[in-house]
Amino acid sequence: MERLLIVDDEPGIRMLLKDYFEMMGYEIRTAENGREAVRCAGEQPDLILLDINLPDMDGMTVCQKIRETVRCPIVFLTAKIEEQDRINGLLSGGDDYITKPFSIDELGARVMAHLRREKRGRQEKEEAQNQGLAIRYDERSVRCNGEEIRLTRTEFDILAFLSMHPRQVFSKEQIYEAVRGMEGNGDSSIVMEHIRRLRGKIAEKTKQDYIETVWGVGYKWIG
């Protein structure tokens, strides 16, 4: 049974989501503030629904703390809809967001989509070797000559997607859809920032550029 952690300071929302997802067959834990969320996240849930507006610390700070030990998908619940808020949330380690008030059925579909992708990722048992760069898809790890290159969840997802399709050019919208599964409803411009960071981390260890920019089109893996 897959386990969800629901973090929201409003009791009504916590209970609504708890009842809904329990009826869908999930095991549910809830938290009403950031400190409790960080503690519960240590139990390694399969997905976290995280409200941005919490009483003791904001959700982005909570997300960053959780990301120190947890790799599962994190979906923000937020009333904020400004572009910079979305960008900051994704850069802090979040994987998706849905704005309040939301359709609970849409939220349920998003959760199912993230969990399906996570399951497919765990089933990958192959290792890609790229000129000294070792990618373990099952472990979600990247090493250069045995030394780990620490990536965020989204950075690894982009690396995995591109490296599984070498020499194929993808637009930032296609990359966003592949790693987010939102079919163009999100902010694909954030892909550019993730790729910039990803390139920097890889180049620092390997002294090579594995991702090529195809100007006016997108990106491709050249490892």
DOFI-883618 format. One line per 4 residues: their letters; for each residue x, y, z of N, C-alpha, C. Coordinates in nm, 3 decimals, decimal comma, padded with zeros to 5 digits, always signed. Atoms other than C-alpha are relative to their C-alpha. Example, Ala and Ser with C-alpha at 12.3 -4.5 7.8 and 13.67 -1.06 7.14 Angstrom:
as = +00,089/-00,119/+00,000/+01,230/-00,450/+00,780/+00,090/+00,120/+00,000  -00,082/-00,119/-00,006/+01,367/-00,106/+00,714/-00,077/+00,109/+00,073 .
//
This chain:
merl = +00,085/-00,120/+00,000/+00,000/+00,000/+00,000/+00,088/+00,125/+00,000  -00,080/-00,121/+00,010/+00,142/+00,337/-00,103/-00,042/+00,099/+00,109  +00,022/-00,088/-00,116/+00,178/+00,598/+00,172/+00,014/+00,146/-00,041  -00,003/-00,143/+00,026/+00,097/+00,967/+00,145/+00,013/+00,077/+00,131 .
livd = -00,007/-00,094/-00,111/+00,191/+01,248/+00,384/-00,070/+00,128/-00,042  +00,077/-00,121/+00,030/-00,059/+01,537/+00,387/+00,035/+00,105/+00,105  -00,043/-00,106/-00,090/+00,069/+01,864/+00,535/-00,083/+00,125/-00,027  +00,083/-00,120/+00,014/-00,181/+02,147/+00,590/-00,043/+00,044/+00,139 .
depg = +00,037/-00,048/-00,133/-00,262/+02,370/+00,886/-00,151/+00,012/+00,019  +00,146/-00,007/-00,012/-00,636/+02,370/+00,810/-00,057/-00,139/+00,023  +00,052/+00,135/-00,033/-00,806/+02,072/+00,984/-00,100/-00,051/-00,103  +00,100/+00,043/+00,096/-01,090/+02,068/+00,731/+00,061/-00,056/-00,127 .
irml = -00,067/+00,048/+00,121/-00,857/+02,029/+00,435/+00,071/-00,132/+00,028  -00,069/+00,126/-00,035/-00,649/+01,763/+00,614/-00,099/-00,115/+00,003  +00,097/+00,108/-00,012/-00,960/+01,561/+00,691/-00,060/-00,035/-00,136  +00,055/+00,025/+00,132/-01,104/+01,603/+00,340/+00,096/-00,085/-00,083 .
lkdy = -00,098/+00,073/+00,080/-00,783/+01,484/+00,175/+00,026/-00,139/+00,058  -00,023/+00,130/-00,065/-00,729/+01,206/+00,429/-00,112/-00,098/-00,039  +00,114/+00,088/+00,031/-01,080/+01,064/+00,372/+00,001/-00,039/-00,148  +00,002/+00,026/+00,144/-01,053/+01,096/-00,008/+00,106/-00,102/-00,039 .
femm = -00,108/+00,089/+00,042/-00,716/+00,927/-00,044/-00,006/-00,135/+00,070  +00,020/+00,131/-00,063/-00,798/+00,655/+00,209/-00,103/-00,080/-00,079  +00,099/+00,071/+00,082/-01,103/+00,570/-00,004/+00,063/-00,051/-00,130  -00,071/+00,044/+00,121/-00,861/+00,542/-00,300/+00,101/-00,110/+00,030 .
gyei = -00,084/+00,113/-00,035/-00,663/+00,282/-00,107/+00,139/+00,034/+00,050  -00,132/-00,039/-00,050/-00,366/+00,483/+00,023/+00,004/-00,001/+00,153  -00,023/-00,016/-00,144/-00,220/+00,479/+00,372/+00,039/+00,147/+00,023  -00,013/-00,145/-00,015/-00,232/+00,836/+00,507/+00,059/+00,037/+00,137 .
rtae = -00,048/-00,070/-00,119/-00,027/+01,033/+00,759/-00,024/+00,148/-00,023  +00,025/-00,143/+00,013/-00,104/+01,399/+00,831/+00,090/+00,077/+00,095  -00,077/-00,091/-00,084/+00,089/+01,693/+00,976/-00,061/+00,139/-00,013  +00,064/-00,132/+00,003/-00,034/+02,040/+01,070/+00,098/+00,115/-00,003 .
ngre = -00,099/-00,106/+00,006/+00,293/+02,234/+01,070/+00,131/-00,054/-00,059  -00,124/+00,038/+00,066/+00,643/+02,233/+00,923/+00,085/-00,097/+00,079  -00,085/+00,088/-00,081/+00,825/+02,073/+01,213/-00,053/-00,142/+00,001  +00,060/+00,133/+00,000/+00,580/+01,785/+01,227/+00,016/-00,065/-00,138 .
avrc = -00,017/+00,052/+00,136/+00,606/+01,749/+00,847/+00,138/-00,058/-00,019  -00,137/+00,048/+00,016/+00,984/+01,715/+00,857/+00,018/-00,132/+00,076  -00,013/+00,122/-00,080/+00,958/+01,454/+01,132/-00,071/-00,117/-00,069  +00,076/+00,107/+00,065/+00,690/+01,252/+00,949/+00,063/-00,042/-00,133 .
ageq = -00,064/+00,033/+00,127/+00,881/+01,271/+00,622/+00,113/-00,100/+00,019  -00,104/+00,097/-00,029/+01,154/+01,069/+00,791/-00,047/-00,144/-00,010  +00,057/+00,135/+00,017/+00,919/+00,771/+00,761/-00,003/-00,042/-00,146  -00,014/+00,030/+00,143/+00,982/+00,784/+00,383/-00,135/-00,032/-00,067 .
pdli = +00,125/+00,023/+00,074/+00,632/+00,828/+00,236/+00,027/-00,010/-00,149  -00,014/+00,012/+00,144/+00,573/+00,761/-00,132/-00,029/+00,131/-00,073  +00,029/-00,131/+00,058/+00,441/+01,114/-00,196/-00,044/+00,093/+00,112  +00,036/-00,100/-00,101/+00,392/+01,436/+00,003/-00,082/+00,110/-00,065 .
lldi = +00,079/-00,117/+00,036/+00,116/+01,694/-00,038/+00,030/+00,108/+00,104  -00,057/-00,098/-00,093/+00,258/+02,013/+00,114/-00,058/+00,139/-00,024  +00,052/-00,136/+00,006/+00,077/+02,340/+00,184/+00,117/+00,099/+00,014  -00,108/-00,099/-00,008/+00,301/+02,644/+00,126/-00,014/+00,088/+00,123 .
nlpd = +00,022/-00,092/-00,113/+00,141/+02,859/+00,400/-00,022/-00,078/+00,129  +00,006/+00,070/-00,128/+00,221/+02,690/+00,731/+00,031/+00,098/+00,113  -00,012/-00,098/-00,108/+00,217/+02,859/+01,073/+00,141/+00,021/+00,054  -00,132/-00,012/-00,064/+00,575/+02,790/+01,187/+00,113/+00,026/-00,101 .
mdgm = -00,099/-00,028/+00,105/+00,773/+02,797/+00,859/-00,068/-00,018/-00,135  +00,067/+00,011/+00,129/+00,686/+02,840/+00,493/+00,031/-00,135/-00,064  -00,010/+00,132/+00,061/+00,637/+02,533/+00,278/+00,126/-00,021/-00,080  -00,122/+00,016/+00,079/+00,941/+02,603/+00,061/+00,118/-00,036/+00,089 .
tvcq = -00,105/+00,035/-00,096/+01,169/+02,593/+00,366/-00,018/-00,144/+00,046  +00,029/+00,138/-00,040/+00,997/+02,272/+00,477/+00,045/-00,096/-00,110  -00,037/+00,085/+00,114/+01,050/+02,126/+00,128/+00,152/-00,018/-00,005  -00,146/+00,008/+00,004/+01,422/+02,207/+00,138/+00,053/-00,092/+00,110 .
kire = -00,044/+00,086/-00,110/+01,460/+02,038/+00,477/-00,033/-00,146/-00,028  +00,040/+00,136/+00,032/+01,267/+01,731/+00,363/+00,090/-00,059/-00,108  -00,081/+00,048/+00,111/+01,476/+01,707/+00,047/+00,140/-00,046/+00,044  -00,131/+00,046/-00,048/+01,788/+01,649/+00,259/+00,002/-00,152/+00,020 .
tvrc = +00,006/+00,143/-00,029/+01,667/+01,295/+00,331/-00,103/-00,077/-00,082  +00,114/+00,065/+00,066/+01,363/+01,223/+00,111/+00,003/+00,031/-00,149  -00,002/-00,017/+00,145/+01,343/+01,168/-00,267/-00,139/-00,008/-00,062  +00,131/+00,023/+00,058/+00,970/+01,106/-00,311/-00,058/+00,129/-00,061 .
pivf = +00,063/-00,120/+00,057/+00,749/+01,344/-00,517/-00,063/+00,088/+00,107  +00,061/-00,098/-00,090/+00,638/+01,662/-00,337/-00,089/+00,091/-00,085  +00,097/-00,082/+00,072/+00,323/+01,839/-00,462/-00,043/+00,113/+00,092  +00,040/-00,115/-00,080/+00,262/+02,192/-00,333/-00,149/+00,027/-00,015 .
ltak = +00,136/-00,052/-00,001/-00,087/+02,304/-00,235/+00,013/+00,148/+00,032  -00,026/-00,142/-00,021/-00,093/+02,682/-00,271/-00,108/+00,089/-00,056  +00,091/-00,102/+00,051/-00,315/+02,986/-00,310/+00,076/+00,101/-00,083  -00,082/-00,093/+00,075/-00,023/+03,174/-00,466/+00,010/-00,045/-00,146 .
ieeq = -00,002/+00,035/+00,141/-00,026/+03,188/-00,843/+00,099/+00,084/-00,079  -00,099/-00,080/+00,070/+00,251/+03,435/-00,925/+00,108/-00,092/-00,059  -00,099/+00,082/+00,068/+00,509/+03,298/-01,169/+00,122/-00,025/+00,088  -00,119/+00,017/-00,081/+00,799/+03,361/-00,931/-00,023/-00,095/+00,116 .
drin = +00,033/+00,096/-00,107/+00,620/+03,169/-00,654/+00,010/-00,142/-00,051  -00,008/+00,134/+00,057/+00,588/+02,870/-00,886/+00,145/-00,040/-00,024  -00,140/+00,029/+00,026/+00,952/+02,894/-00,989/+00,074/-00,031/+00,130  -00,067/+00,022/-00,128/+01,072/+02,925/-00,629/-00,038/-00,133/+00,061 .
glls = +00,044/+00,127/-00,054/+00,863/+02,627/-00,527/+00,066/-00,118/-00,067  -00,062/+00,110/+00,074/+01,001/+02,405/-00,801/+00,150/-00,006/+00,027  -00,144/-00,002/-00,027/+01,359/+02,516/-00,737/+00,032/-00,045/+00,142  -00,025/+00,043/-00,139/+01,321/+02,443/-00,365/-00,007/-00,151/+00,015 .
ggdd = +00,004/+00,146/-00,005/+01,269/+02,076/-00,452/-00,137/-00,059/-00,025  +00,133/+00,050/+00,031/+00,900/+02,053/-00,531/-00,008/-00,057/-00,140  +00,015/+00,066/+00,130/+00,778/+01,844/-00,823/-00,122/+00,047/-00,076  +00,124/-00,040/+00,064/+00,436/+01,989/-00,893/-00,070/+00,096/+00,094 .
yitk = +00,079/-00,086/-00,086/+00,182/+02,237/-00,762/-00,143/+00,000/-00,049  +00,140/-00,015/+00,036/-00,194/+02,277/-00,758/-00,054/+00,113/+00,085  +00,045/-00,120/-00,070/-00,369/+02,600/-00,665/-00,135/-00,022/+00,067  +00,127/+00,002/-00,073/-00,646/+02,639/-00,409/-00,088/+00,113/-00,052 .
pfsi = +00,069/+00,129/-00,021/-00,936/+02,601/-00,450/+00,026/-00,093/-00,117  -00,034/+00,096/+00,105/-00,863/+02,283/-00,643/-00,108/-00,106/-00,013  +00,086/+00,116/+00,021/-01,058/+01,994/-00,790/+00,067/-00,120/+00,066  -00,061/+00,113/-00,070/-00,998/+01,698/-00,563/+00,024/-00,116/-00,095 .
delg = -00,023/+00,106/+00,097/-01,035/+01,463/-00,858/+00,124/+00,028/-00,084  -00,123/-00,034/+00,072/-00,764/+01,653/-01,048/+00,121/-00,029/+00,087  -00,110/+00,028/-00,092/-00,541/+01,632/-00,742/+00,025/-00,150/+00,008  -00,015/+00,145/-00,004/-00,608/+01,259/-00,722/+00,067/-00,054/-00,124 .
arvm = -00,062/+00,043/+00,125/-00,513/+01,219/-01,088/+00,148/+00,037/-00,002  -00,141/-00,041/-00,005/-00,189/+01,415/-01,034/+00,080/-00,095/+00,089  -00,067/+00,091/-00,093/-00,099/+01,196/-00,738/+00,024/-00,135/-00,067  -00,015/+00,129/+00,067/-00,161/+00,878/-00,938/+00,106/+00,006/-00,108 .
ahlr = -00,099/-00,014/+00,108/+00,049/+01,009/-01,229/+00,142/+00,001/+00,057  -00,133/-00,005/-00,061/+00,345/+01,092/-01,003/+00,042/-00,136/+00,054  -00,034/+00,130/-00,057/+00,329/+00,755/-00,831/+00,029/-00,102/-00,110  -00,029/+00,091/+00,112/+00,316/+00,571/-01,165/+00,140/+00,023/-00,055 .
rekr = -00,134/-00,030/+00,050/+00,626/+00,751/-01,287/+00,107/-00,046/+00,098  -00,095/+00,044/-00,101/+00,801/+00,678/-00,959/+00,018/-00,151/-00,006  -00,007/+00,146/+00,007/+00,717/+00,309/-00,992/+00,079/-00,044/-00,122  -00,075/+00,036/+00,120/+00,848/+00,296/-01,349/+00,149/+00,025/+00,021 .
grqe = -00,141/-00,030/-00,025/+01,169/+00,461/-01,234/+00,067/-00,106/+00,086  -00,057/+00,104/-00,088/+01,220/+00,201/-00,960/+00,022/-00,131/-00,074  -00,012/+00,125/+00,074/+01,175/-00,076/-01,214/+00,117/+00,000/-00,097  -00,116/-00,007/+00,089/+01,464/+00,049/-01,426/+00,121/-00,060/+00,072 .
keea = -00,113/+00,068/-00,064/+01,759/-00,179/-01,349/+00,128/+00,012/-00,081  -00,118/-00,011/+00,084/+02,005/-00,067/-01,610/+00,090/+00,114/+00,047  -00,097/-00,104/-00,031/+02,316/+00,143/-01,573/+00,059/+00,050/-00,131  -00,057/-00,061/+00,119/+02,433/+00,387/-01,839/+00,141/+00,048/+00,031 .
qnqg = -00,138/-00,045/-00,014/+02,805/+00,446/-01,879/+00,028/+00,100/-00,111  -00,025/-00,106/+00,096/+02,897/+00,773/-02,049/+00,135/+00,063/+00,027  -00,134/-00,058/-00,009/+03,271/+00,837/-02,071/+00,037/+00,036/+00,145  -00,036/-00,021/-00,138/+03,329/+00,798/-01,699/-00,116/+00,041/+00,088 .
lair = +00,120/-00,038/-00,076/+02,979/+00,913/-01,598/-00,091/-00,122/+00,012  +00,083/+00,118/-00,023/+02,779/+00,628/-01,441/-00,135/+00,043/+00,054  +00,136/-00,034/-00,041/+02,402/+00,668/-01,418/-00,072/-00,128/+00,041  +00,079/+00,114/-00,048/+02,211/+00,418/-01,203/-00,144/+00,046/+00,012 .
yder = +00,138/-00,045/+00,000/+01,845/+00,465/-01,286/-00,079/-00,059/+00,117  +00,073/+00,061/-00,110/+01,725/+00,221/-01,021/+00,033/+00,066/+00,132  -00,041/-00,066/-00,124/+01,924/+00,393/-00,747/-00,019/+00,151/-00,005  +00,011/-00,145/+00,021/+01,865/+00,741/-00,893/+00,129/+00,069/+00,045 .
svrc = -00,130/-00,054/-00,039/+02,235/+00,810/-00,855/+00,087/+00,022/-00,123  -00,094/-00,032/+00,106/+02,508/+00,960/-01,074/+00,139/+00,010/+00,061  -00,136/-00,003/-00,050/+02,882/+00,908/-01,024/+00,099/+00,026/-00,112  -00,110/-00,020/+00,092/+03,198/+01,019/-01,194/+00,124/-00,059/+00,062 .
ngee = -00,117/+00,070/-00,054/+03,491/+00,784/-01,140/-00,021/-00,039/+00,147  +00,032/+00,046/-00,134/+03,317/+00,655/-00,829/-00,047/+00,107/+00,096  +00,041/-00,109/-00,088/+03,243/+00,999/-00,681/-00,141/+00,046/-00,037  +00,140/-00,035/+00,025/+02,874/+01,085/-00,642/-00,014/+00,147/-00,039 .
irlt = +00,041/-00,136/+00,036/+02,733/+01,392/-00,816/-00,140/+00,020/+00,057  +00,128/-00,018/-00,069/+02,452/+01,517/-00,594/-00,093/+00,087/-00,084  +00,098/-00,070/+00,082/+02,144/+01,618/-00,795/-00,132/+00,009/+00,075  +00,137/-00,005/-00,050/+01,798/+01,735/-00,701/-00,083/-00,101/-00,075 .
rtef = +00,089/+00,097/+00,064/+01,507/+01,513/-00,793/-00,026/+00,040/-00,146  +00,032/-00,043/+00,135/+01,417/+01,722/-01,097/+00,122/-00,003/-00,091  -00,122/+00,007/+00,078/+01,777/+01,749/-01,214/+00,026/-00,143/-00,046  -00,022/+00,139/+00,040/+01,807/+01,370/-01,208/-00,103/-00,044/-00,103 .
dila = +00,104/+00,039/+00,095/+01,474/+01,329/-01,389/+00,033/+00,051/-00,140  -00,037/-00,056/+00,131/+01,594/+01,559/-01,669/+00,118/-00,078/-00,057  -00,116/+00,077/+00,045/+01,930/+01,379/-01,688/-00,041/-00,138/-00,048  +00,043/+00,135/+00,037/+01,759/+01,038/-01,698/-00,077/+00,003/-00,133 .
flsm = +00,080/-00,008/+00,123/+01,512/+01,145/-01,968/+00,089/+00,024/-00,121  -00,085/-00,031/+00,115/+01,777/+01,297/-02,195/+00,098/-00,114/-00,030  -00,101/+00,104/+00,022/+02,035/+01,020/-02,143/-00,062/-00,128/-00,054  +00,067/+00,116/+00,056/+01,777/+00,753/-02,228/-00,037/+00,020/-00,147 .
hprq = +00,032/-00,031/+00,140/+01,721/+00,928/-02,563/+00,117/+00,077/-00,060  -00,119/-00,072/+00,047/+02,075/+01,017/-02,676/-00,016/+00,050/-00,143  -00,002/-00,065/+00,132/+02,116/+01,252/-02,974/-00,136/+00,046/-00,048  +00,133/-00,045/+00,040/+01,742/+01,320/-02,983/-00,025/+00,138/+00,061 .
vfsk = +00,021/-00,138/-00,045/+01,648/+01,688/-02,958/-00,142/+00,014/+00,058  +00,129/-00,025/-00,066/+01,371/+01,788/-02,715/-00,011/+00,148/+00,034  +00,026/-00,137/-00,042/+01,215/+02,129/-02,659/-00,015/+00,003/+00,152  +00,015/-00,010/-00,145/+01,196/+02,261/-02,303/-00,142/-00,038/+00,042 .
eqiy = +00,137/+00,041/-00,031/+00,818/+02,205/-02,320/-00,012/-00,152/+00,005  +00,003/+00,147/+00,000/+00,870/+01,838/-02,407/+00,070/-00,057/+00,122  -00,072/+00,045/-00,119/+01,124/+01,798/-02,128/-00,085/+00,021/+00,123  +00,086/-00,030/-00,115/+00,890/+01,966/-01,881/-00,112/-00,103/+00,012 .
eavr = +00,110/+00,096/-00,003/+00,603/+01,739/-01,980/+00,049/-00,139/+00,041  -00,053/+00,134/-00,030/+00,824/+01,429/-01,956/+00,029/-00,017/+00,148  -00,041/+00,015/-00,140/+00,949/+01,501/-01,605/-00,107/+00,044/+00,098  +00,107/-00,047/-00,086/+00,638/+01,674/-01,468/-00,133/-00,069/-00,027 .
gmeg = +00,125/+00,066/+00,036/+00,358/+01,502/-01,658/-00,120/+00,091/+00,005  +00,111/-00,096/-00,013/+00,149/+01,818/-01,667/-00,054/+00,045/-00,136  +00,051/-00,026/+00,134/+00,096/+01,833/-02,046/-00,009/+00,149/-00,031  -00,009/-00,139/+00,041/+00,202/+02,192/-02,087/-00,072/+00,099/+00,090 .
ngds = +00,074/-00,091/-00,085/-00,003/+02,339/-01,800/+00,089/+00,074/+00,098  -00,090/-00,064/-00,095/+00,303/+02,442/-01,601/+00,094/+00,098/-00,067  -00,095/-00,100/+00,048/+00,599/+02,673/-01,645/+00,124/-00,070/-00,053  -00,111/+00,073/+00,059/+00,840/+02,512/-01,890/+00,130/+00,078/+00,004 .
sivm = -00,123/-00,079/-00,002/+01,087/+02,802/-01,861/+00,092/-00,041/+00,115  -00,081/+00,043/-00,113/+01,204/+02,653/-01,532/+00,099/-00,108/-00,043  -00,091/+00,102/+00,051/+01,365/+02,372/-01,737/+00,136/+00,059/-00,031  -00,126/-00,064/+00,034/+01,631/+02,617/-01,856/+00,089/+00,016/+00,122 .
ehir = -00,078/-00,017/-00,122/+01,739/+02,690/-01,499/+00,048/-00,133/+00,054  -00,041/+00,132/-00,048/+01,743/+02,322/-01,402/+00,115/-00,055/-00,086  -00,105/+00,049/+00,088/+01,954/+02,236/-01,707/+00,130/+00,076/+00,023  -00,121/-00,078/-00,030/+02,195/+02,520/-01,631/+00,071/-00,056/+00,124 .
rlrg = -00,058/+00,054/-00,124/+02,248/+02,384/-01,279/+00,054/-00,141/-00,021  -00,041/+00,138/+00,028/+02,267/+02,025/-01,401/+00,132/-00,002/-00,076  -00,124/-00,008/+00,077/+02,534/+02,114/-01,656/+00,118/+00,038/+00,089  -00,108/-00,046/-00,087/+02,737/+02,295/-01,394/+00,049/-00,108/+00,093 .
kiae = -00,039/+00,106/-00,093/+02,733/+02,004/-01,150/+00,078/-00,111/-00,072  -00,069/+00,106/+00,075/+02,835/+01,752/-01,417/+00,137/+00,048/-00,046  -00,127/-00,053/+00,052/+03,104/+01,975/-01,569/+00,104/+00,016/+00,111  -00,093/-00,017/-00,112/+03,254/+02,039/-01,225/+00,078/-00,128/+00,027 .
ktkq = -00,063/+00,129/-00,029/+03,331/+01,667/-01,189/+00,066/-00,062/-00,123  -00,046/+00,072/+00,119/+03,381/+01,554/-01,548/+00,081/+00,087/-00,096  -00,066/-00,095/+00,093/+03,516/+01,869/-01,722/-00,056/-00,015/-00,141  +00,063/+00,018/+00,130/+03,277/+01,781/-02,006/-00,144/+00,051/+00,004 .
dyie = +00,140/-00,041/+00,012/+02,939/+01,904/-02,131/-00,076/-00,113/-00,069  +00,075/+00,114/+00,053/+02,696/+01,617/-02,181/-00,132/+00,043/-00,065  +00,127/-00,049/+00,054/+02,395/+01,833/-02,278/+00,030/+00,114/-00,096  -00,025/-00,102/+00,102/+02,405/+02,034/-02,599/-00,126/+00,081/-00,025 .
tvwg = +00,111/-00,088/+00,036/+02,186/+02,334/-02,668/-00,013/+00,007/-00,152  +00,030/-00,015/+00,142/+02,025/+02,327/-03,013/-00,081/+00,129/-00,011  +00,059/-00,134/-00,007/+01,951/+02,696/-03,054/-00,129/+00,010/-00,078  +00,131/-00,017/+00,060/+01,590/+02,777/-03,124/-00,086/-00,125/+00,002 .
vgyk = +00,074/+00,127/-00,001/+01,487/+02,415/-03,072/-00,010/-00,058/+00,141  +00,004/+00,060/-00,132/+01,589/+02,266/-02,739/+00,135/-00,055/+00,041  -00,120/+00,060/-00,056/+01,844/+02,027/-02,589/+00,010/-00,147/-00,043  -00,020/+00,142/+00,025/+01,999/+01,688/-02,658/+00,119/-00,051/+00,081 .
wig = -00,105/+00,067/-00,075/+02,222/+01,440/-02,474/+00,109/-00,046/-00,098  -00,111/+00,034/+00,092/+02,565/+01,397/-02,637/+00,106/-00,080/+00,070  -00,100/+00,074/-00,075/+02,742/+01,187/-02,373/+00,050/-00,122/-00,076 .
//
